[in-house]
Amino acid sequence: MRINSFADSGITRSAGHLRVIPRLLALFAALHCATGFTEEYDPDREASLLQCDNLYDRGNIDAAIDCFLPLSTGASLHVAAEAQWALGDTKKANEYFRRAVAEQPGNPHIRARWGRLFLSTHQPSQAVPLFEEAMQLDPDYLHAQIGLVAALINSQSGSEGRRLLLQLHAENPDNIELLLLRARLELEQNNLQTADTLLDTALVSAEKNNMAPLDIYALKVSADLLRDIDDSEWVEKALAYSPAYGDVYFIPVHYHLINYRYRESVDLLRKAVNVQPTHWSAHSQLGINLLRLNDIDGARKHLEIAYTGDPYDTATVNTLRLLETLKDFKDIDTEATFRLDSDIADSTAPVVMRLHRDEAKYLSPYVEELTLKAVETFSRRYNFALKEPLIVELFPNHDDFAVRTVSTPGVGLLGVTFGYLLAMDSPSGRPPGDFHWGSTLWHELAHVFTIEASNHRMPRWFTEGVSVYEEWQTGPLRGRHIPVDVLQAINENKLLPIADLDNGFVRPTYPNQVTVSYMQAGLVCEMISEFWGHDKLVKMLAQFNERQDTREAVSSVLGVSTEFLDQELQRYIKLKLGHVIDNFAEWREILASVHQSSPSSDAATVIALATQANNIFPEYVDKGNAYIPLHDAYEAIGKHEKAVEALETWYQFGGYEPDMLHQLAHRLRDLGRTEAASEVLESINWVSPNSIDLHERLGKDYLEIGNYRGALREFQSLLGLNPHDKSIVYLDIARAHQQLGELKPARRNVLRALEQAPFFREAQELLVELTGDSS
Amino acid sequence: MRMRSLWLAGLLWTGITPLANAANTTVVISGLGGNADYTEQFARYATSIADQARLAARSPQDVILVRGDAAKRSIIIGLLNNLSKGPALDTLVLYLIGHGSFDGDNYKFNIPGADITGDEIVEALNALNTNRQLVVVATSASGALLEPLTQDNRVVITATKNGRERNAVRLPMYLVDAITDQKADTDKNEIISAKEMFAYADRAITSYYNTEKLLASEHPRLEGELAQSIEVARYGNLLTLQASIPDELLGKREAISNQISTLRLRKDDIDEDDYFDRLENLMLELADVQKTIDQAGNSDNAN
């Protein structure tokens, strides 16, 4: 089973001898390092392999190839597997390991190495059982234990992996691989001093054991980089040891990327491919990150180089395919206007909307409206002027968006911001009503400001917190939308101390902790704004730009400790959500009973229970709310006004399920409340704009209530959806222009109507009226 | 000759249905329902289609409806044979409503007794002496007939894209909606063409499956260049006042309409403002004639 899955993974294929050799070294770098490092730390490695490793470590590439080749077909199966692996043919390596294990079933070393092969091809779930089997054969077999730790760290069980790592390291304080794994985690948490200590210990150990120090040097460069030291002495040392050691630049890139520093990543990756032109992974990453900076041509160039060297790298292949897909997209230029507090006149910033051709026409008016409003709002609120064109990409195919984001399909994200470029699912990328795309766009646009205003130096919790806070405060959807499971986590005191809140995003310890952390961060920012003032958030951004961490920024801007802020958060939550937190169990129980009762056959019960649930937590309007059953129950007993009232309250609190909104608008129109109906329909544009009925109805409502600009937007959008009868739409556009006194476009559009339908009496009459031709 | 073909091309491109009074011979056949619901539905759809055709027909004999037990193999083949023996027909419009089947090789239209095969249908239609044909096979698996039926001067509409779509189809219901709902008439000339009927029904089917969140089990198809020029229904003044509208006015209306088609063909070669200026003049002229037609019809009607 494992073998099939491995063979089908698409990551590796058998390759002919001639094709393997040119890509040897890059694959060596990309695949040989099972734990993300260049070196192998196999204590039982055969001397023949060590000899080849040493040639490679010293940059003698051709000699390394000549060394591995004879071993790859030699008599020893596991040595042949290692050599094939080093030469980049992981499929053959897998086959040899399988046969070696069958030949020596009691050998833990071979199983552990086989596990490492899976780990190196990003298949930790396949690696774990092999490590466990090796540990059954020898419970103290450290190479398997470390492999297991690395596999767990790279899987959903990250916290368990980290716990095991600390335990193993305590038992084996001088093990280089453990020291490096720990140093890497410390660097990710910006614990530079601890990382330094670990790396210094590793250096001593490497020297003592006569091991190549290249990985240690690369992490030393990473630590310097996190201190903003650009000319690290460790680069020189590494290149002196191995002149073609591209990893000295490639490994540190990870620390830029986790801090959203794509420009700096590109600089490092350029250096990596300069010293090691065959570092295909570096070319691939360079292409991917150039694409994040909107350099499409540059991205294509490096991805094509990467593909030539390693056609089986899924990130490269996926991103090249994405570039082909982008040919179906259309760039629409517009301009945002904004004014900072200190400015006396408006400034402008170019905006590019990159939308799929099939939906650009109907979607662009809404993307443009929200983006321009966001730039105006956030420039003012965060006192930051955009310095580069803002690129907004919306993907109708979720997997294209996923590849755009993390180079692989199947991720559960909605939107991502790379700085001045943001990418997100288009509303058509998910089922209608599945997400409020307007809020997602607003959230991502807020990131542009926090990321750029702090020069990518803000902590994760802060940028997410501000985006969530802005969704609640200024976004296109009313209300604070906190999921039930987050309320439950709050109720169970699962919130993290603010100083550690980043861990909730990058190292979650329970299933929904990322969502909980988003909401907690939003509440923290909201609290800071309410208790201390919104300007303090802006000042904190400035402090982050000055390289202060959370503790320092909180202390210098708010004058309090993060511990005090934690206490204040409890008070704030009590103040804002106490009514539901204090009655959480009761509310959930009532809500469950509401949904267990039938609104049609047991309307009285549903009305009583739903009212009770809404009294406890009236703001709850998301999935499983009590308003919809309340509406249905009132409908069932013929109390239509009460039914409308229930829906209206739901809408006022931020309900956004499109079918219910359509229903509410319809009922309001029937009651003669066209203006209210149009407001409800307008809100659907930010959830599910891919609807002919919506734009047709809203356009006509706007015509009726005299919102002619709104009507024009709706009818233009309607045309983008290719309605059955365009002549009616053009006629309505002509009428809106006529009402605005814009007679030339009115005539032009009535002619467009007649172009479609020359015998259209109403259009003929309007044409006669507009031209004054009464003959 | 060149002018004529240019005009014809323009007509197809611009999507305007010619105004000449229809000279259709319409045959509507509803097949075996298999159960009471389908039997009733098929008969109702067939009746509605025939009723609508009769409204615009020159003579009641121009519309033939065969349904229920009458839809036997011998009767259908005999009917088509008889049509082939008479004088040449201008336009034959044939609707087959019901269930169809396809065994991988042969399509069959399900009727009481022995089914009629696709080959028999094709053979009978090929034998007819007609200028144009519209063949609507609104049955399951009807896509199997798309290719065998396709030929010059024939428009073919099927309910499915191939013979493997075997579920009962919704196309007949939407065809009825199309010919009775003015919304299908997108060029607003009070004539619903085969193309407009198909476009309306096709959209309605797509919308139905999308709204119901069902995997679509039917994908209607249309083949044939003449779909825009074959009339399937008319309404409004053109229908109610057709007898009282002077031919001269109708001719004038058609002449202007042809000029519009020609102008539209040249749209890409003309400066935009110039194009719309010329179009405006023609449209004003057409509006004027249209007004006269409406008034003429109304005044005659009042007398």
Chai-1 contact restraints between the chains, C-beta under 6 A:
chainA,res_idxA,chainB,res_idxB,connection_type,confidence,min_distance_angstrom,max_distance_angstrom,comment,restraint_id
A,H724,B,R203,contact,1.0,0.0,6.0,A-B,restraint_1
A,D725,B,T186,contact,1.0,0.0,6.0,A-B,restraint_2
A,L751,B,F276,contact,1.0,0.0,6.0,A-B,restraint_3
A,L751,B,L279,contact,1.0,0.0,6.0,A-B,restraint_4
A,L751,B,E280,contact,1.0,0.0,6.0,A-B,restraint_5
A,L754,B,M283,contact,1.0,0.0,6.0,A-B,restraint_6
A,A757,B,D187,contact,1.0,0.0,6.0,A-B,restraint_7
A,A757,B,K188,contact,1.0,0.0,6.0,A-B,restraint_8
A,P758,B,S257,contact,1.0,0.0,6.0,A-B,restraint_9
A,P758,B,I260,contact,1.0,0.0,6.0,A-B,restraint_10
A,P758,B,L286,contact,1.0,0.0,6.0,A-B,restraint_11
A,F759,B,K188,contact,1.0,0.0,6.0,A-B,restraint_12
A,F759,B,N189,contact,1.0,0.0,6.0,A-B,restraint_13
A,F760,B,K188,contact,1.0,0.0,6.0,A-B,restraint_14
A,Q764,B,A287,contact,1.0,0.0,6.0,A-B,restraint_15
A,L767,B,M283,contact,1.0,0.0,6.0,A-B,restraint_16
A,V768,B,A287,contact,1.0,0.0,6.0,A-B,restraint_17
A,D773,B,L284,contact,1.0,0.0,6.0,A-B,restraint_18
